[in-house]
Amino acid sequence: MGTFVIERIIAVPPSQMWGIVTDWAGYSRWMPMTTMRLDPGPTRVGWSFAGLTGLGRLRFSDVMRVTEWAPPSETGSAASEAGSAAFRLVKVGRLLAGWAEVSVQPIAGGEQTRLVWREDIVIRPISLGRRLAPVTDRLNEALFARVVDAMAAEAVRATGQKDPGQKDPGQNASGR
């Protein structure tokens, strides 16, 4: 069982990227075959949500509880002045254990964001999860890399900028 880390530099301010990574209902846009169930009220420590993944009656619930919550603040604290924000989730469902830590940090004078997504996912029972880890760890990292890339692309599209990696229509294959 291993922790994976996905890090991306995104050409949007941290507050905009924070809005994307904390759009819990939006996760159904990025996670294949997933719908979301959210607790009522605003996100805060102790708040929960679940991703329901699968088809028809063959679905499982990935229940997560917020254990740390540090959104960008307008109060003028040192962290908010820097534009950084972070949250931590713990998986409390019947099938999956583990945690996720996500942070957004300003770079390039606050015009860009360093997004760091750290996660550890373990199938329950833990003994089974350990045996499956060599395969599931690679699959989870690949899946979440795609999810993070989709989130980043959505954030960039919202600013009207060109998607990362998208060629300018005037460029040929060599980039000229």
Secondary structure in CASP SS format (residue, H / E / C, confidence):
PFRMAT SS
TARGET T0000
AUTHOR 0000-0000-0000
METHOD secondary structure of the structure
MODEL  1
M C 1.00
G C 1.00
T C 1.00
F E 1.00
V E 1.00
I E 1.00
E E 1.00
R E 1.00
I E 1.00
I E 1.00
A C 1.00
V C 1.00
P C 1.00
P H 1.00
S H 1.00
Q H 1.00
M H 1.00
W H 1.00
G H 1.00
I H 1.00
V H 1.00
T C 1.00
D C 1.00
W H 1.00
A H 1.00
G H 1.00
Y H 1.00
S H 1.00
R H 1.00
W H 1.00
M C 1.00
P C 1.00
M C 1.00
T E 1.00
T E 1.00
M E 1.00
R E 1.00
L E 1.00
D C 1.00
P C 1.00
G C 1.00
P C 1.00
T C 1.00
R C 1.00
V C 1.00
G C 1.00
W C 1.00
S E 1.00
F E 1.00
A E 1.00
G E 1.00
L E 1.00
T E 1.00
G E 1.00
L E 1.00
G C 1.00
R C 1.00
L E 1.00
R E 1.00
F E 1.00
S E 1.00
D E 1.00
V E 1.00
M E 1.00
R E 1.00
V E 1.00
T E 1.00
E E 1.00
W E 1.00
A E 1.00
P C 1.00
P C 1.00
S C 1.00
E C 1.00
T C 1.00
G C 1.00
S C 1.00
A H 1.00
A H 1.00
S H 1.00
E H 1.00
A H 1.00
G C 1.00
S C 1.00
A E 1.00
A E 1.00
F E 1.00
R E 1.00
L E 1.00
V E 1.00
K E 1.00
V E 1.00
G C 1.00
R C 1.00
L C 1.00
L E 1.00
A E 1.00
G E 1.00
W E 1.00
A E 1.00
E E 1.00
V E 1.00
S E 1.00
V E 1.00
Q E 1.00
P E 1.00
I E 1.00
A H 1.00
G H 1.00
G H 1.00
E C 1.00
Q E 1.00
T E 1.00
R E 1.00
L E 1.00
V E 1.00
W E 1.00
R E 1.00
E E 1.00
D E 1.00
I E 1.00
V E 1.00
I E 1.00
R C 1.00
P C 1.00
I H 1.00
S H 1.00
L H 1.00
G H 1.00
R H 1.00
R H 1.00
L H 1.00
A H 1.00
P H 1.00
V H 1.00
T H 1.00
D H 1.00
R H 1.00
L H 1.00
N H 1.00
E H 1.00
A H 1.00
L H 1.00
F H 1.00
A H 1.00
R H 1.00
V H 1.00
V H 1.00
D H 1.00
A H 1.00
M H 1.00
A H 1.00
A H 1.00
E H 1.00
A H 1.00
V H 1.00
R H 1.00
A H 1.00
T C 1.00
G C 1.00
Q C 1.00
K C 1.00
D C 1.00
P C 1.00
G C 1.00
Q C 1.00
K C 1.00
D C 1.00
P C 1.00
G C 1.00
Q C 1.00
N C 1.00
A C 1.00
S C 1.00
G C 1.00
R C 1.00
END
